[in-house]
Amino acid sequence: MLGLRRRRECPDGLYRIQTGAALLEPHEDLIATIRKHLGLPEPHWKHFYRDLFERYAAFCQLLPASEAHHHSEPG
């Protein structure tokens, strides 16, 4: 399944909020493939795509697990 890795649980049982870059780190090979196929200069890649991926990853970890039930709060 897409090479997704299970996050390590912290000793207190809680997951720490991470930066977008840290969340994407396990997927660097896939991101490099995307960049290669786009063929953009480095400044354009960083400004338009890499920043977008990092902001989206950071945003997604703050989404609630449910709209109105258990875990309906941010995170």
N, CA, C and O atoms as a GROMACS GRO file, in nm:
protein
  300
    1MET      N    1   0.082  -0.119   0.000
    1MET     CA    2   0.000   0.000   0.000
    1MET      C    3   0.087   0.126   0.000
    1MET      O    4   0.126   0.168   0.109
    2LEU      N    5   0.119   0.185  -0.107
    2LEU     CA    6   0.189   0.311  -0.124
    2LEU      C    7   0.308   0.333  -0.033
    2LEU      O    8   0.356   0.446  -0.023
    3GLY      N    9   0.358   0.234   0.032
    3GLY     CA   10   0.475   0.249   0.116
    3GLY      C   11   0.453   0.339   0.238
    3GLY      O   12   0.549   0.399   0.287
    4LEU      N   13   0.332   0.350   0.286
    4LEU     CA   14   0.306   0.433   0.403
    4LEU      C   15   0.359   0.364   0.527
    4LEU      O   16   0.345   0.243   0.544
    5ARG      N   17   0.420   0.442   0.613
    5ARG     CA   18   0.477   0.386   0.735
    5ARG      C   19   0.391   0.423   0.855
    5ARG      O   20   0.334   0.532   0.862
    6ARG      N   21   0.384   0.332   0.948
    6ARG     CA   22   0.310   0.360   1.071
    6ARG      C   23   0.393   0.453   1.158
    6ARG      O   24   0.512   0.432   1.178
    7ARG      N   25   0.327   0.558   1.210
    7ARG     CA   26   0.397   0.652   1.296
    7ARG      C   27   0.429   0.589   1.430
    7ARG      O   28   0.351   0.509   1.482
    8ARG      N   29   0.542   0.624   1.485
    8ARG     CA   30   0.576   0.576   1.618
    8ARG      C   31   0.498   0.654   1.723
    8ARG      O   32   0.483   0.776   1.715
    9GLU      N   33   0.449   0.581   1.817
    9GLU     CA   34   0.372   0.644   1.924
    9GLU      C   35   0.468   0.696   2.031
    9GLU      O   36   0.567   0.630   2.064
   10CYS      N   37   0.439   0.811   2.084
   10CYS     CA   38   0.520   0.869   2.190
   10CYS      C   39   0.494   0.794   2.320
   10CYS      O   40   0.390   0.730   2.335
   11PRO      N   41   0.587   0.800   2.415
   11PRO     CA   42   0.570   0.728   2.541
   11PRO      C   43   0.440   0.762   2.614
   11PRO      O   44   0.383   0.675   2.681
   12ASP      N   45   0.393   0.885   2.603
   12ASP     CA   46   0.270   0.922   2.673
   12ASP      C   47   0.145   0.886   2.592
   12ASP      O   48   0.034   0.919   2.634
   13GLY      N   49   0.161   0.819   2.477
   13GLY     CA   50   0.048   0.776   2.397
   13GLY      C   51  -0.006   0.880   2.301
   13GLY      O   52  -0.105   0.856   2.232
   14LEU      N   53   0.059   0.996   2.295
   14LEU     CA   54   0.013   1.104   2.208
   14LEU      C   55   0.108   1.120   2.089
   14LEU      O   56   0.227   1.093   2.100
   15TYR      N   57   0.055   1.164   1.979
   15TYR     CA   58   0.136   1.194   1.863
   15TYR      C   59   0.168   1.343   1.864
   15TYR      O   60   0.080   1.425   1.890
   16ARG      N   61   0.289   1.377   1.836
   16ARG     CA   62   0.331   1.516   1.832
   16ARG      C   63   0.301   1.576   1.696
   16ARG      O   64   0.310   1.508   1.594
   17ILE      N   65   0.264   1.703   1.693
   17ILE     CA   66   0.244   1.774   1.567
   17ILE      C   67   0.381   1.792   1.503
   17ILE      O   68   0.476   1.834   1.568
   18GLN      N   69   0.389   1.761   1.376
   18GLN     CA   70   0.515   1.770   1.302
   18GLN      C   71   0.505   1.874   1.193
   18GLN      O   72   0.396   1.916   1.154
   19THR      N   73   0.619   1.915   1.143
   19THR     CA   74   0.620   2.007   1.030
   19THR      C   75   0.580   1.930   0.905
   19THR      O   76   0.586   1.808   0.901
   20GLY      N   77   0.539   2.004   0.803
   20GLY     CA   78   0.507   1.941   0.676
   20GLY      C   79   0.627   1.867   0.619
   20GLY      O   80   0.612   1.758   0.563
   21ALA      N   81   0.745   1.926   0.632
   21ALA     CA   82   0.868   1.863   0.580
   21ALA      C   83   0.893   1.729   0.650
   21ALA      O   84   0.930   1.631   0.585
   22ALA      N   85   0.874   1.725   0.782
   22ALA     CA   86   0.896   1.600   0.856
   22ALA      C   87   0.795   1.493   0.814
   22ALA      O   88   0.829   1.375   0.806
   23LEU      N   89   0.672   1.532   0.789
   23LEU     CA   90   0.570   1.436   0.747
   23LEU      C   91   0.599   1.380   0.608
   23LEU      O   92   0.566   1.265   0.579
   24LEU      N   93   0.661   1.459   0.523
   24LEU     CA   94   0.690   1.415   0.386
   24LEU      C   95   0.821   1.338   0.374
   24LEU      O   96   0.845   1.273   0.273
   25GLU      N   97   0.905   1.346   0.476
   25GLU     CA   98   1.036   1.282   0.470
   25GLU      C   99   1.033   1.135   0.428
   25GLU      O  100   1.116   1.095   0.345
   26PRO      N  101   0.942   1.053   0.479
   26PRO     CA  102   0.940   0.912   0.436
   26PRO      C  103   0.901   0.894   0.289
   26PRO      O  104   0.915   0.784   0.234
   27HIS      N  105   0.854   0.999   0.225
   27HIS     CA  106   0.805   0.990   0.088
   27HIS      C  107   0.893   1.065  -0.012
   27HIS      O  108   0.848   1.100  -0.121
   28GLU      N  109   1.018   1.090   0.026
   28GLU     CA  110   1.108   1.168  -0.060
   28GLU      C  111   1.129   1.105  -0.197
   28GLU      O  112   1.143   1.177  -0.296
   29ASP      N  113   1.131   0.972  -0.206
   29ASP     CA  114   1.149   0.907  -0.337
   29ASP      C  115   1.032   0.939  -0.430
   29ASP      O  116   1.052   0.970  -0.547
   30LEU      N  117   0.912   0.932  -0.378
   30LEU     CA  118   0.794   0.964  -0.458
   30LEU      C  119   0.793   1.112  -0.498
   30LEU      O  120   0.760   1.145  -0.612
   31ILE      N  121   0.828   1.198  -0.406
   31ILE     CA  122   0.833   1.341  -0.435
   31ILE      C  123   0.939   1.371  -0.541
   31ILE      O  124   0.917   1.455  -0.629
   32ALA      N  125   1.053   1.304  -0.532
   32ALA     CA  126   1.159   1.323  -0.633
   32ALA      C  127   1.110   1.279  -0.771
   32ALA      O  128   1.145   1.341  -0.871
   33THR      N  129   1.031   1.173  -0.777
   33THR     CA  130   0.976   1.126  -0.904
   33THR      C  131   0.880   1.230  -0.961
   33THR      O  132   0.882   1.257  -1.081
   34ILE      N  133   0.796   1.286  -0.878
   34ILE     CA  134   0.703   1.390  -0.923
   34ILE      C  135   0.781   1.509  -0.978
   34ILE      O  136   0.749   1.562  -1.084
   35ARG      N  137   0.883   1.550  -0.905
   35ARG     CA  138   0.964   1.664  -0.949
   35ARG      C  139   1.030   1.636  -1.083
   35ARG      O  140   1.033   1.722  -1.171
   36LYS      N  141   1.082   1.516  -1.098
   36LYS     CA  142   1.149   1.478  -1.224
   36LYS      C  143   1.052   1.487  -1.341
   36LYS      O  144   1.088   1.537  -1.448
   37HIS      N  145   0.930   1.440  -1.322
   37HIS     CA  146   0.832   1.442  -1.430
   37HIS      C  147   0.784   1.583  -1.464
   37HIS      O  148   0.746   1.610  -1.578
   38LEU      N  149   0.786   1.672  -1.367
   38LEU     CA  150   0.746   1.810  -1.393
   38LEU      C  151   0.852   1.886  -1.471
   38LEU      O  152   0.820   1.972  -1.553
   39GLY      N  153   0.980   1.856  -1.446
   39GLY     CA  154   1.088   1.920  -1.519
   39GLY      C  155   1.099   2.070  -1.498
   39GLY      O  156   1.134   2.143  -1.591
   40LEU      N  157   1.070   2.116  -1.378
   40LEU     CA  158   1.075   2.259  -1.349
   40LEU      C  159   1.212   2.299  -1.293
   40LEU      O  160   1.280   2.217  -1.232
   41PRO      N  161   1.251   2.425  -1.313
   41PRO     CA  162   1.371   2.474  -1.244
   41PRO      C  163   1.351   2.470  -1.093
   41PRO      O  164   1.238   2.480  -1.045
   42GLU      N  165   1.459   2.455  -1.020
   42GLU     CA  166   1.453   2.442  -0.873
   42GLU      C  167   1.371   2.553  -0.804
   42GLU      O  168   1.288   2.522  -0.719
   43PRO      N  169   1.392   2.682  -0.838
   43PRO     CA  170   1.312   2.786  -0.769
   43PRO      C  171   1.162   2.770  -0.792
   43PRO      O  172   1.082   2.793  -0.700
   44HIS      N  173   1.122   2.732  -0.913
   44HIS     CA  174   0.980   2.714  -0.941
   44HIS      C  175   0.926   2.592  -0.866
   44HIS      O  176   0.815   2.596  -0.811
   45TRP      N  177   1.003   2.484  -0.864
   45TRP     CA  178   0.963   2.364  -0.791
   45TRP      C  179   0.938   2.397  -0.644
   45TRP      O  180   0.834   2.362  -0.588
   46LYS      N  181   1.035   2.465  -0.582
   46LYS     CA  182   1.022   2.497  -0.440
   46LYS      C  183   0.904   2.589  -0.413
   46LYS      O  184   0.828   2.568  -0.318
   47HIS      N  185   0.889   2.691  -0.495
   47HIS     CA  186   0.785   2.791  -0.469
   47HIS      C  187   0.645   2.738  -0.495
   47HIS      O  188   0.554   2.760  -0.414
   48PHE      N  189   0.626   2.670  -0.606
   48PHE     CA  190   0.491   2.629  -0.645
   48PHE      C  191   0.450   2.491  -0.596
   48PHE      O  192   0.331   2.468  -0.571
   49TYR      N  193   0.543   2.399  -0.583
   49TYR     CA  194   0.506   2.261  -0.550
   49TYR      C  195   0.553   2.216  -0.413
   49TYR      O  196   0.472   2.170  -0.333
   50ARG      N  197   0.681   2.228  -0.385
   50ARG     CA  198   0.732   2.177  -0.257
   50ARG      C  199   0.662   2.246  -0.140
   50ARG      O  200   0.618   2.180  -0.046
   51ASP      N  201   0.652   2.378  -0.146
   51ASP     CA  202   0.583   2.451  -0.039
   51ASP      C  203   0.437   2.408  -0.028
   51ASP      O  204   0.384   2.395   0.082
   52LEU      N  205   0.373   2.386  -0.141
   52LEU     CA  206   0.233   2.341  -0.142
   52LEU      C  207   0.220   2.205  -0.073
   52LEU      O  208   0.132   2.186   0.010
   53PHE      N  209   0.308   2.110  -0.108
   53PHE     CA  210   0.303   1.977  -0.046
   53PHE      C  211   0.324   1.988   0.105
   53PHE      O  212   0.253   1.922   0.182
   54GLU      N  213   0.420   2.069   0.147
   54GLU     CA  214   0.448   2.081   0.291
   54GLU      C  215   0.333   2.146   0.366
   54GLU      O  216   0.297   2.102   0.475
   55ARG      N  217   0.274   2.250   0.310
   55ARG     CA  218   0.161   2.315   0.376
   55ARG      C  219   0.040   2.222   0.382
   55ARG      O  220  -0.031   2.220   0.482
   56TYR      N  221   0.017   2.146   0.275
   56TYR     CA  222  -0.095   2.053   0.274
   56TYR      C  223  -0.076   1.941   0.378
   56TYR      O  224  -0.171   1.904   0.447
   57ALA      N  225   0.045   1.888   0.387
   57ALA     CA  226   0.073   1.783   0.487
   57ALA      C  227   0.052   1.837   0.628
   57ALA      O  228  -0.007   1.770   0.712
   58ALA      N  229   0.100   1.958   0.654
   58ALA     CA  230   0.082   2.018   0.787
   58ALA      C  231  -0.066   2.042   0.816
   58ALA      O  232  -0.111   2.020   0.929
   59PHE      N  233  -0.141   2.085   0.715
   59PHE     CA  234  -0.285   2.109   0.731
   59PHE      C  235  -0.360   1.979   0.761
   59PHE      O  236  -0.445   1.976   0.850
   60CYS      N  237  -0.328   1.873   0.688
   60CYS     CA  238  -0.402   1.747   0.702
   60CYS      C  239  -0.391   1.687   0.841
   60CYS      O  240  -0.487   1.626   0.889
   61GLN      N  241  -0.278   1.702   0.906
   61GLN     CA  242  -0.266   1.643   1.039
   61GLN      C  243  -0.350   1.717   1.143
   61GLN      O  244  -0.369   1.667   1.254
   62LEU      N  245  -0.398   1.834   1.108
   62LEU     CA  246  -0.482   1.910   1.201
   62LEU      C  247  -0.632   1.886   1.180
   62LEU      O  248  -0.713   1.934   1.259
   63LEU      N  249  -0.667   1.814   1.076
   63LEU     CA  250  -0.808   1.786   1.049
   63LEU      C  251  -0.866   1.693   1.156
   63LEU      O  252  -0.796   1.605   1.206
   64PRO      N  253  -0.993   1.711   1.190
   64PRO     CA  254  -1.055   1.618   1.286
   64PRO      C  255  -1.076   1.481   1.221
   64PRO      O  256  -1.088   1.469   1.099
   65ALA      N  257  -1.080   1.378   1.304
   65ALA     CA  258  -1.102   1.243   1.255
   65ALA      C  259  -1.248   1.220   1.218
   65ALA      O  260  -1.280   1.128   1.143
   66SER      N  261  -1.335   1.302   1.270
   66SER     CA  262  -1.478   1.288   1.246
   66SER      C  263  -1.541   1.427   1.243
   66SER      O  264  -1.490   1.520   1.305
   67GLU      N  265  -1.651   1.441   1.170
   67GLU     CA  266  -1.719   1.570   1.165
   67GLU      C  267  -1.799   1.599   1.290
   67GLU      O  268  -1.803   1.714   1.335
   68ALA      N  269  -1.863   1.498   1.346
   68ALA     CA  270  -1.953   1.526   1.458
   68ALA      C  271  -1.950   1.422   1.569
   68ALA      O  272  -2.032   1.428   1.660
   69HIS      N  273  -1.859   1.328   1.564
   69HIS     CA  274  -1.858   1.222   1.663
   69HIS      C  275  -1.726   1.223   1.742
   69HIS      O  276  -1.664   1.328   1.760
   70HIS      N  277  -1.686   1.108   1.787
   70HIS     CA  278  -1.562   1.093   1.863
   70HIS      C  279  -1.446   1.151   1.784
   70HIS      O  280  -1.436   1.126   1.664
   71HIS      N  281  -1.358   1.226   1.847
   71HIS     CA  282  -1.243   1.290   1.784
   71HIS      C  283  -1.285   1.394   1.680
   71HIS      O  284  -1.225   1.403   1.573
   72SER      N  285  -1.387   1.471   1.710
   72SER     CA  286  -1.434   1.573   1.616
   72SER      C  287  -1.361   1.707   1.634
   72SER      O  288  -1.396   1.805   1.570
   73GLU      N  289  -1.262   1.709   1.722
   73GLU     CA  290  -1.184   1.831   1.742
   73GLU      C  291  -1.061   1.831   1.651
   73GLU      O  292  -1.023   1.725   1.600
   74PRO      N  293  -0.999   1.947   1.629
   74PRO     CA  294  -0.879   1.951   1.545
   74PRO      C  295  -0.772   1.855   1.594
   74PRO      O  296  -0.753   1.837   1.714
   75GLY      N  297  -0.703   1.796   1.499
   75GLY     CA  298  -0.594   1.705   1.532
   75GLY      C  299  -0.639   1.564   1.542
   75GLY      O  300  -0.558   1.475   1.570
   0.00000   0.00000   0.00000
